[in-house]
């Protein structure tokens, strides 16, 4: 009888003394803007646009165990004739974290959580460009781990802010170009 009351490891019945646990609680579009400012003339332009993609990651603590991670992606396509399209997307997820060590929190929130969100954000950007009358723009994958490591190296190389704790409104990362499709 007593054996039936024991939680089975890995079945989701966590106790406070167990290891770190993470769960995606929700995913959502926080903000989406799509502009096609030069239509219908843009569809007669012959030159290929220069596509610029920028991304940023922001983390906000909602409660002790819930964090919001937001990937902000800005895409602009321009040619000598003018702007072809602009897409600005903030795609967010709520992540529940329990029993996470402080030194692992930043890596999860700035690497793993954005990695989980990115495929959905990529699809939204693709659909948005297709809905403006252009071919779908398929963004290259982003190496969030490398961006995080570069950020840590930049902080270590600079004066440093000495905060050392969990990231808040951090995560600016280098530009990422689109794939050729």
Backbone as a chain_set.jsonl record, in Angstrom:
{"seq": "XXXXXXXXXXXXXXXXXXXXXXXXXXXXXXXXXXXXXXXXXXXXXXXXXXXXXXXXXXXXXXXXXXXXXXXXXXXXXXXXXXXXXXXXXXXXXXXXXXXXXXXXXXXXXXXXXXXXXXXXXXXXXXXXXXXXXXXXXXXXXXXXXXXXXXXXXXXXXXXXXXXXXXXXXXXXXXXXXXXXX", "coords": {"N": [[0.812, -1.185, 0.0], [1.883, 1.3, 0.834], [3.806, 1.677, -1.104], [2.382, 2.497, -3.326], [1.84, 5.135, -2.866], [4.143, 6.537, -3.358], [5.735, 8.945, -5.354], [6.39, 8.537, -8.821], [9.443, 8.848, -10.474], [9.787, 11.339, -12.989], [7.115, 11.458, -13.76], [5.811, 13.82, -13.61], [4.84, 14.516, -11.149], [5.968, 16.503, -9.18], [8.014, 17.285, -6.365], [8.916, 19.801, -3.95], [11.667, 19.416, -3.361], [12.865, 18.336, -5.594], [14.684, 18.259, -8.77], [15.438, 20.912, -11.199], [12.634, 22.291, -12.941], [10.875, 23.039, -15.914], [8.393, 24.687, -17.833], [6.441, 25.485, -20.675], [4.055, 27.839, -20.521], [2.366, 29.506, -21.999], [2.118, 30.864, -25.326], [2.326, 33.657, -27.501], [1.385, 36.3, -29.797], [2.658, 39.358, -29.17], [2.97, 41.835, -30.293], [2.439, 42.939, -33.589], [3.33, 44.247, -36.64], [2.844, 45.073, -39.966], [3.932, 46.396, -42.931], [3.373, 47.628, -46.167], [4.293, 49.876, -47.802], [4.579, 50.983, -50.389], [2.806, 49.902, -52.199], [0.572, 49.894, -54.947], [2.724, 50.043, -56.644], [5.181, 48.82, -55.995], [5.102, 46.218, -56.898], [5.845, 46.296, -59.488], [8.494, 46.861, -59.568], [11.784, 45.952, -60.509], [14.242, 45.328, -59.33], [16.088, 43.36, -56.913], [15.339, 43.226, -53.455], [17.201, 44.498, -50.601], [17.455, 42.726, -47.758], [17.091, 43.189, -44.357], [17.522, 41.89, -41.173], [16.859, 42.09, -37.792], [17.236, 41.13, -34.387], [16.091, 40.806, -30.993], [16.092, 39.965, -27.548], [14.016, 39.968, -24.779], [13.514, 39.705, -21.283], [11.22, 39.349, -18.701], [10.342, 39.216, -15.314], [7.485, 37.776, -14.129], [6.384, 36.628, -11.884], [7.55, 34.833, -8.97], [7.991, 32.296, -10.076], [7.353, 32.485, -12.765], [8.184, 33.645, -15.952], [8.324, 36.022, -18.578], [9.332, 35.751, -21.86], [10.407, 37.516, -24.612], [10.772, 37.579, -28.049], [11.905, 39.887, -30.253], [11.576, 40.712, -33.538], [12.706, 42.44, -36.282], [12.174, 43.177, -39.594], [13.259, 44.436, -42.661], [12.786, 45.219, -46.057], [14.353, 46.631, -48.67], [14.926, 48.497, -51.636], [16.604, 50.226, -54.339], [14.538, 51.671, -55.338], [12.849, 52.047, -53.188], [11.12, 51.321, -50.061], [10.133, 47.998, -49.729], [8.802, 46.122, -48.034], [7.962, 46.031, -44.527], [8.307, 44.35, -41.475], [7.467, 43.987, -38.172], [7.759, 42.157, -35.334], [6.822, 41.058, -32.166], [7.125, 38.335, -30.343], [5.997, 36.277, -27.807], [6.504, 34.227, -24.878], [5.305, 32.568, -21.991], [7.006, 31.235, -19.333], [7.204, 28.73, -16.957], [9.222, 28.233, -14.213], [10.689, 26.142, -11.924], [12.528, 25.433, -9.028], [14.971, 26.196, -10.149], [18.417, 26.758, -10.41], [20.06, 29.855, -9.736], [22.299, 30.443, -11.364], [21.766, 29.046, -13.68], [19.517, 30.142, -14.707], [19.666, 32.423, -16.46], [20.796, 31.288, -18.807], [18.754, 29.486, -19.537], [16.561, 31.248, -19.969], [17.509, 33.005, -21.95], [18.504, 31.443, -23.964], [17.414, 28.71, -24.267], [14.568, 29.119, -24.009], [14.037, 31.158, -26.059], [14.838, 29.579, -28.237], [12.835, 27.674, -28.294], [10.633, 29.279, -28.917], [11.249, 30.465, -31.381], [10.682, 28.978, -33.915], [7.906, 29.371, -34.229], [7.686, 32.153, -34.374], [9.173, 32.533, -36.69], [7.488, 31.345, -38.591], [5.312, 33.114, -38.481], [6.467, 35.485, -39.486], [7.043, 34.588, -42.065], [4.439, 34.06, -43.05], [3.407, 36.657, -42.855], [4.939, 38.139, -44.739], [4.195, 36.806, -47.051], [1.506, 37.433, -47.084], [1.604, 40.083, -47.777], [1.941, 40.044, -50.422], [4.366, 39.262, -51.389], [6.996, 36.821, -51.959], [7.139, 34.198, -49.497], [9.155, 34.946, -46.683], [11.715, 33.163, -45.406], [13.289, 32.934, -42.494], [16.702, 32.482, -41.503], [17.898, 30.074, -39.151], [18.582, 30.964, -35.738], [21.398, 31.124, -33.727], [21.043, 31.014, -30.625], [22.532, 30.326, -28.422], [25.194, 31.002, -29.112], [24.851, 33.762, -29.385], [24.192, 34.435, -26.769], [26.544, 33.671, -25.416], [28.328, 35.485, -26.612], [27.277, 37.836, -25.608], [27.768, 37.473, -22.85], [30.578, 37.437, -22.901], [31.058, 40.03, -23.81], [30.076, 41.486, -21.655], [31.829, 40.62, -19.661], [34.233, 41.503, -20.669], [33.893, 44.245, -20.649], [33.282, 46.963, -18.359], [31.35, 45.861, -16.775], [28.283, 45.33, -15.002], [27.968, 44.324, -12.564], [25.708, 43.129, -11.559], [25.062, 40.387, -11.759], [22.88, 38.637, -11.353], [19.718, 37.37, -12.386], [18.761, 37.869, -15.814], [17.364, 40.915, -16.923], [15.465, 42.573, -19.191], [17.459, 42.134, -21.135], [19.603, 40.879, -23.753], [20.119, 41.76, -26.297], [21.119, 41.082, -29.511], [23.296, 40.198, -32.241], [22.733, 41.072, -35.735], [20.784, 39.029, -37.93], [20.77, 37.339, -40.9], [18.438, 36.63, -43.615], [17.384, 33.501, -45.067], [18.104, 32.299, -48.334], [15.587, 31.681, -50.481]], "CA": [[0.0, 0.0, 0.0], [2.73, 2.483, 0.941], [4.528, 1.844, -2.354], [1.53, 3.191, -4.29], [1.828, 6.567, -2.562], [5.417, 7.129, -3.732], [5.731, 9.478, -6.718], [7.285, 7.907, -9.776], [10.268, 9.87, -11.115], [9.488, 11.647, -14.376], [5.706, 11.434, -14.134], [5.233, 15.146, -13.469], [4.398, 14.769, -9.779], [7.165, 17.051, -8.557], [8.015, 17.783, -5.0], [9.818, 20.944, -3.883], [13.065, 19.056, -3.278], [13.345, 17.737, -6.834], [15.516, 19.08, -9.632], [14.811, 22.008, -11.942], [11.52, 21.986, -13.834], [10.492, 24.147, -16.785], [7.211, 24.419, -18.656], [5.905, 26.587, -21.462], [2.687, 28.046, -20.065], [1.608, 30.149, -23.075], [2.844, 31.535, -26.402], [1.393, 34.613, -28.092], [1.868, 37.508, -30.469], [2.519, 40.526, -28.295], [2.81, 42.973, -31.199], [2.744, 42.609, -34.978], [3.108, 45.337, -37.579], [3.234, 44.727, -41.324], [3.727, 47.542, -43.812], [3.652, 47.504, -47.586], [3.997, 51.292, -48.041], [4.659, 51.413, -51.789], [1.938, 49.141, -53.092], [0.835, 48.73, -55.794], [3.895, 50.255, -57.512], [6.274, 47.938, -55.629], [5.014, 44.962, -57.641], [6.422, 46.505, -60.818], [9.934, 47.069, -59.424], [12.527, 44.801, -61.01], [15.443, 45.008, -58.56], [15.941, 42.545, -55.713], [15.499, 44.043, -52.249], [18.165, 44.17, -49.557], [16.668, 42.354, -46.586], [17.811, 43.339, -43.1], [16.806, 41.265, -40.059], [17.424, 42.361, -36.467], [16.449, 40.5, -33.33], [16.413, 41.151, -29.622], [15.375, 39.134, -26.584], [13.752, 40.62, -23.501], [12.998, 38.819, -20.243], [10.589, 40.015, -17.57], [9.852, 38.322, -14.251], [6.07, 38.022, -13.855], [6.242, 36.205, -10.492], [8.739, 34.067, -8.583], [8.191, 31.11, -10.906], [6.893, 32.7, -14.136], [8.932, 34.663, -16.683], [7.925, 36.269, -19.965], [10.443, 35.898, -22.786], [9.91, 38.122, -25.845], [11.677, 37.728, -29.192], [11.494, 40.981, -31.138], [12.199, 40.559, -34.856], [12.425, 43.538, -37.212], [12.599, 42.85, -40.956], [12.989, 45.462, -43.671], [13.22, 44.903, -47.415], [14.482, 47.906, -49.383], [15.677, 48.515, -52.887], [16.877, 51.607, -54.742], [13.255, 52.319, -55.608], [12.184, 52.368, -51.934], [10.795, 50.241, -49.128], [9.216, 47.012, -50.274], [7.935, 45.765, -46.908], [8.503, 46.077, -43.169], [7.61, 43.493, -40.522], [7.942, 44.073, -36.786], [7.058, 41.138, -34.558], [7.214, 40.698, -30.798], [6.482, 37.053, -30.048], [6.326, 36.024, -26.415], [6.121, 33.005, -24.199], [5.372, 32.535, -20.536], [7.7, 30.017, -18.92], [7.207, 28.424, -15.532], [10.485, 27.648, -13.783], [10.653, 25.763, -10.511], [13.767, 24.834, -8.524], [16.072, 26.514, -11.05], [19.517, 27.496, -9.787], [20.217, 31.208, -10.306], [23.312, 30.472, -12.416], [21.225, 28.427, -14.897], [18.327, 30.888, -15.116], [19.962, 33.238, -17.644], [20.972, 30.425, -19.982], [17.458, 28.981, -19.976], [15.687, 32.323, -20.449], [18.059, 33.69, -23.119], [18.918, 30.476, -24.995], [16.454, 27.63, -24.488], [13.218, 29.65, -24.237], [13.925, 31.699, -27.424], [14.938, 28.475, -29.203], [11.509, 27.063, -28.373], [9.691, 30.23, -29.506], [11.646, 30.941, -32.709], [9.985, 28.411, -35.08], [6.586, 29.985, -34.358], [7.924, 33.52, -34.844], [9.627, 32.402, -38.081], [6.296, 31.085, -39.404], [4.511, 34.347, -38.532], [7.147, 36.38, -40.426], [6.844, 34.017, -43.391], [3.05, 34.321, -43.44], [3.213, 38.103, -42.999], [5.483, 38.591, -46.018], [3.356, 36.234, -48.108], [0.238, 38.176, -47.092], [1.798, 41.394, -48.407], [2.045, 39.836, -51.86], [5.735, 38.875, -51.724], [7.268, 35.421, -51.602], [7.365, 34.041, -48.055], [10.525, 35.119, -46.227], [12.077, 32.139, -44.43], [14.464, 33.383, -41.754], [17.676, 31.494, -41.066], [17.888, 29.802, -37.722], [19.424, 31.831, -34.922], [22.145, 30.41, -32.696], [20.853, 31.789, -29.408], [23.64, 30.009, -27.529], [26.341, 31.828, -29.495], [24.523, 35.157, -29.066], [24.272, 34.539, -25.307], [27.962, 33.634, -25.053], [28.915, 36.758, -27.036], [26.808, 38.834, -24.649], [28.516, 37.259, -21.612], [31.951, 37.865, -23.136], [31.06, 41.496, -23.882], [29.904, 41.983, -20.285], [33.048, 40.317, -18.917], [35.298, 42.338, -21.223], [33.639, 45.641, -20.304], [33.332, 47.296, -16.932], [30.396, 44.986, -16.099], [27.369, 46.061, -14.144], [28.046, 43.733, -11.245], [24.42, 42.634, -11.074], [25.281, 38.973, -11.592], [21.672, 37.84, -11.161], [18.893, 36.999, -13.513], [18.69, 38.934, -16.807], [16.159, 41.726, -17.04], [15.534, 43.394, -20.39], [18.736, 41.929, -21.793], [19.546, 39.914, -24.818], [20.349, 42.302, -27.617], [21.981, 40.154, -30.214], [23.66, 40.694, -33.561], [21.805, 40.882, -36.85], [20.699, 37.696, -38.511], [20.265, 37.467, -42.255], [17.442, 35.654, -44.055], [17.85, 32.47, -46.0], [17.729, 32.492, -49.733], [14.63, 30.632, -50.845]], "C": [[0.862, 1.257, 0.0], [3.475, 2.728, -0.363], [3.69, 2.597, -3.386], [1.521, 4.696, -4.065], [3.106, 7.267, -2.98], [5.326, 7.677, -5.159], [6.759, 8.761, -7.591], [8.109, 8.994, -10.453], [9.85, 10.075, -12.577], [8.023, 11.656, -14.73], [5.025, 12.785, -13.927], [4.74, 15.451, -12.075], [5.591, 15.246, -8.978], [6.952, 17.418, -7.111], [9.043, 18.884, -4.914], [11.288, 20.581, -3.844], [13.643, 18.485, -4.554], [14.142, 18.733, -7.66], [14.728, 20.158, -10.36], [13.702, 21.509, -12.866], [11.178, 23.232, -14.636], [9.285, 23.729, -17.605], [6.849, 25.671, -19.427], [4.434, 26.712, -21.096], [1.8, 28.646, -21.151], [2.573, 30.72, -24.092], [1.859, 32.456, -27.091], [2.122, 35.713, -28.84], [1.593, 38.668, -29.533], [2.283, 41.768, -29.144], [3.208, 42.515, -32.597], [2.367, 43.788, -35.852], [3.657, 44.92, -38.936], [2.939, 45.941, -42.196], [4.159, 47.194, -45.224], [3.413, 48.905, -48.155], [3.971, 51.722, -49.501], [3.831, 50.562, -52.743], [0.989, 50.117, -53.78], [2.076, 48.879, -56.671], [5.024, 49.254, -57.247], [6.264, 46.65, -56.453], [5.53, 45.079, -59.072], [7.93, 46.72, -60.757], [10.671, 45.795, -59.814], [13.71, 44.392, -60.127], [15.114, 44.184, -57.306], [16.126, 43.432, -54.478], [16.683, 43.57, -51.397], [17.337, 43.919, -48.299], [17.557, 42.447, -45.35], [16.936, 42.763, -41.991], [17.563, 41.569, -38.77], [16.584, 41.596, -35.449], [16.97, 40.918, -31.974], [15.581, 40.237, -28.725], [15.228, 39.928, -25.296], [13.131, 39.608, -22.549], [12.429, 39.678, -19.126], [10.106, 38.964, -16.589], [8.405, 38.716, -13.974], [5.733, 37.669, -12.405], [7.501, 35.403, -10.161], [9.023, 32.91, -9.523], [7.764, 31.283, -12.358], [7.651, 33.88, -14.748], [8.359, 34.792, -18.087], [9.197, 36.502, -20.779], [9.859, 36.401, -24.099], [11.033, 38.17, -26.871], [11.112, 38.845, -30.048], [12.292, 40.843, -32.429], [11.744, 41.712, -35.729], [13.016, 43.178, -38.571], [12.274, 44.023, -41.859], [13.558, 44.99, -45.001], [13.185, 46.207, -48.201], [15.257, 47.695, -50.676], [15.936, 49.98, -53.225], [15.588, 52.375, -55.005], [12.509, 52.695, -54.331], [11.949, 51.141, -51.07], [9.808, 49.288, -49.789], [8.264, 46.513, -49.196], [8.706, 45.891, -45.609], [7.662, 45.149, -42.295], [8.271, 43.692, -39.161], [7.092, 43.111, -35.967], [7.666, 41.038, -33.167], [6.412, 39.449, -30.454], [6.951, 36.614, -28.671], [5.877, 34.652, -25.956], [6.219, 33.206, -22.708], [5.967, 31.188, -20.144], [7.656, 29.892, -17.403], [8.493, 27.71, -15.187], [10.41, 27.374, -12.29], [11.968, 25.071, -10.167], [14.949, 25.053, -9.47], [17.174, 27.227, -10.278], [19.703, 28.836, -10.495], [21.216, 31.225, -11.46], [22.839, 29.808, -13.716], [20.042, 29.204, -15.465], [18.562, 31.683, -16.405], [20.085, 32.404, -18.906], [19.633, 29.885, -20.467], [16.636, 30.093, -20.623], [16.192, 33.01, -21.71], [18.532, 32.745, -24.217], [17.792, 29.486, -25.274], [15.055, 28.157, -24.787], [13.095, 30.293, -25.631], [14.025, 30.618, -28.502], [13.588, 27.785, -29.381], [10.506, 27.972, -29.084], [9.974, 30.524, -30.985], [10.898, 30.29, -33.881], [8.599, 29.025, -35.306], [6.706, 31.414, -34.881], [8.346, 33.503, -36.316], [8.432, 32.187, -39.017], [5.434, 32.339, -39.54], [5.136, 35.339, -39.507], [6.945, 35.888, -41.856], [5.428, 34.297, -43.9], [2.806, 35.811, -43.686], [3.744, 38.6, -44.342], [4.662, 38.033, -47.177], [2.035, 36.999, -48.213], [0.371, 39.595, -47.633], [1.964, 41.263, -49.918], [3.443, 39.482, -52.322], [5.919, 37.397, -51.447], [7.503, 35.317, -50.092], [8.849, 34.182, -47.714], [10.791, 34.095, -45.137], [13.383, 32.568, -43.756], [15.395, 32.221, -41.467], [17.483, 31.246, -39.586], [18.837, 30.743, -36.999], [20.099, 30.967, -33.874], [22.087, 31.243, -31.418], [21.968, 31.523, -28.399], [24.856, 30.868, -27.835], [26.086, 33.302, -29.167], [24.639, 35.392, -27.564], [25.733, 34.56, -24.855], [28.659, 34.934, -25.45], [28.519, 37.872, -26.067], [27.576, 38.708, -23.338], [29.963, 37.723, -21.758], [32.046, 39.383, -23.193], [30.929, 42.091, -22.477], [31.174, 41.76, -19.473], [34.198, 41.204, -19.382], [35.145, 43.802, -20.877], [33.742, 45.84, -18.814], [32.419, 46.371, -16.146], [29.522, 45.786, -15.166], [27.327, 45.477, -12.742], [26.746, 43.145, -10.745], [24.464, 41.133, -10.839], [24.042, 38.102, -11.507], [21.004, 37.488, -12.457], [18.797, 38.148, -14.513], [17.342, 39.639, -16.772], [16.348, 42.648, -18.235], [16.914, 43.331, -21.035], [18.516, 41.11, -23.044], [19.686, 40.5, -26.199], [21.365, 41.405, -28.303], [22.266, 40.706, -31.593], [22.606, 40.411, -34.612], [21.858, 39.452, -37.346], [20.093, 37.846, -39.885], [19.262, 36.397, -42.608], [18.069, 34.595, -44.942], [17.401, 32.831, -47.404], [16.791, 31.362, -50.117], [14.137, 30.858, -52.239]], "O": [[0.594, 2.187, -0.761], [3.751, 3.879, -0.699], [4.253, 3.275, -4.245], [1.223, 5.455, -4.988], [3.154, 8.497, -2.96], [4.894, 6.97, -6.069], [7.855, 8.428, -7.141], [7.546, 9.965, -10.958], [9.595, 9.114, -13.303], [7.689, 11.845, -15.9], [3.805, 12.89, -14.053], [4.26, 16.558, -11.831], [6.161, 14.492, -8.19], [5.861, 17.808, -6.695], [9.968, 18.916, -5.726], [12.109, 21.393, -4.27], [14.833, 18.172, -4.586], [14.262, 19.904, -7.298], [13.521, 20.304, -10.171], [13.816, 20.453, -13.486], [11.189, 24.344, -14.108], [9.163, 22.576, -18.018], [6.937, 26.783, -18.905], [3.652, 25.791, -21.334], [0.611, 28.332, -21.223], [3.719, 31.028, -23.763], [0.691, 32.104, -27.259], [3.283, 36.023, -28.574], [0.451, 38.927, -29.155], [1.503, 42.646, -28.774], [4.191, 41.794, -32.769], [1.235, 44.271, -35.815], [4.798, 44.469, -39.041], [1.82, 46.453, -42.196], [5.184, 46.547, -45.436], [2.456, 49.116, -48.9], [3.378, 52.754, -49.813], [4.111, 50.502, -53.94], [0.641, 51.126, -53.166], [2.446, 47.938, -57.373], [5.746, 48.88, -58.172], [7.318, 46.055, -56.678], [5.638, 44.08, -59.782], [8.583, 46.757, -61.8], [10.235, 44.692, -59.486], [14.138, 43.239, -60.166], [14.033, 44.292, -56.729], [16.995, 44.304, -54.474], [17.102, 42.415, -51.463], [16.608, 44.798, -47.837], [18.637, 41.859, -45.302], [15.757, 43.102, -41.879], [18.766, 41.33, -38.676], [15.376, 41.432, -35.623], [18.121, 41.327, -31.822], [14.497, 39.795, -29.106], [16.197, 40.49, -24.786], [12.33, 38.764, -22.952], [13.074, 40.617, -18.66], [9.533, 37.948, -16.981], [8.13, 39.863, -13.622], [4.903, 38.325, -11.774], [8.412, 35.308, -10.983], [10.186, 32.573, -9.747], [7.807, 30.317, -13.121], [7.75, 34.955, -14.156], [7.961, 33.804, -18.705], [10.027, 37.341, -20.43], [8.933, 35.8, -24.644], [12.103, 38.722, -26.614], [9.977, 38.763, -30.516], [13.523, 40.856, -32.417], [10.546, 41.94, -35.898], [14.211, 42.907, -38.685], [11.16, 44.546, -41.836], [14.656, 44.438, -45.067], [12.128, 46.812, -48.376], [16.123, 46.826, -50.775], [15.531, 50.873, -52.48], [15.561, 53.602, -54.902], [11.634, 53.56, -54.362], [12.503, 50.07, -51.315], [8.786, 49.706, -50.333], [7.052, 46.481, -49.408], [9.937, 45.862, -45.591], [6.434, 45.168, -42.374], [9.489, 43.576, -39.027], [5.868, 43.233, -35.914], [8.884, 40.943, -33.018], [5.192, 39.496, -30.297], [8.15, 36.58, -28.395], [5.008, 34.014, -26.55], [7.095, 33.917, -22.215], [5.49, 30.137, -20.57], [8.019, 30.812, -16.671], [8.825, 26.693, -15.796], [10.107, 28.264, -11.495], [12.457, 24.231, -10.922], [15.827, 24.197, -9.579], [16.904, 28.196, -9.568], [19.524, 28.935, -11.709], [21.011, 31.944, -12.437], [23.467, 30.0, -14.758], [19.613, 28.945, -16.59], [17.753, 31.623, -17.331], [19.546, 32.765, -19.952], [19.391, 29.827, -21.672], [16.077, 29.904, -21.703], [15.39, 33.548, -22.473], [18.922, 33.198, -25.293], [17.274, 29.43, -26.389], [14.414, 27.688, -25.728], [12.129, 30.0, -26.335], [13.385, 30.716, -29.549], [13.239, 27.364, -30.484], [9.619, 27.481, -29.783], [9.051, 30.799, -31.751], [10.501, 31.016, -34.792], [8.169, 29.18, -36.449], [5.922, 31.836, -35.731], [7.925, 34.358, -37.095], [8.37, 32.771, -40.099], [4.882, 32.594, -40.61], [4.418, 35.973, -40.28], [6.703, 36.69, -42.758], [5.244, 34.719, -45.042], [2.085, 36.183, -44.612], [3.084, 39.392, -45.013], [4.457, 38.72, -48.178], [1.51, 37.187, -49.311], [-0.635, 40.244, -47.919], [2.112, 42.267, -50.615], [3.692, 39.407, -53.525], [5.091, 36.781, -50.775], [8.014, 36.255, -49.481], [9.7, 33.598, -48.385], [10.177, 34.14, -44.072], [14.445, 32.561, -44.378], [14.942, 31.104, -41.217], [16.972, 32.097, -38.858], [19.786, 31.257, -37.591], [19.444, 30.166, -33.207], [22.963, 32.068, -31.16], [22.31, 32.402, -27.607], [25.482, 31.406, -26.922], [26.993, 34.008, -28.725], [25.133, 36.435, -27.135], [26.113, 35.371, -24.01], [29.496, 35.435, -24.699], [29.328, 38.742, -25.747], [27.994, 39.717, -22.768], [30.514, 38.334, -20.843], [33.005, 39.964, -22.683], [31.589, 43.078, -22.15], [31.557, 42.619, -18.679], [35.039, 41.609, -18.579], [36.133, 44.533, -20.812], [34.238, 44.973, -18.094], [32.674, 46.113, -14.969], [29.952, 46.793, -14.602], [26.726, 46.057, -11.838], [26.683, 42.697, -9.6], [23.957, 40.652, -9.826], [24.174, 36.881, -11.589], [21.65, 37.328, -13.493], [18.756, 39.306, -14.097], [16.302, 39.0, -16.608], [17.304, 43.422, -18.275], [17.468, 44.356, -21.432], [17.397, 40.703, -23.356], [19.406, 39.821, -27.187], [22.368, 41.022, -27.7], [21.553, 41.59, -32.067], [21.699, 39.607, -34.4], [22.865, 38.761, -37.192], [19.013, 38.421, -40.028], [19.231, 35.348, -41.964], [19.153, 34.785, -45.493], [16.439, 33.572, -47.606], [17.182, 30.196, -50.077], [13.321, 30.083, -52.738]]}, "num_chains": 1, "name": "protein.A"}
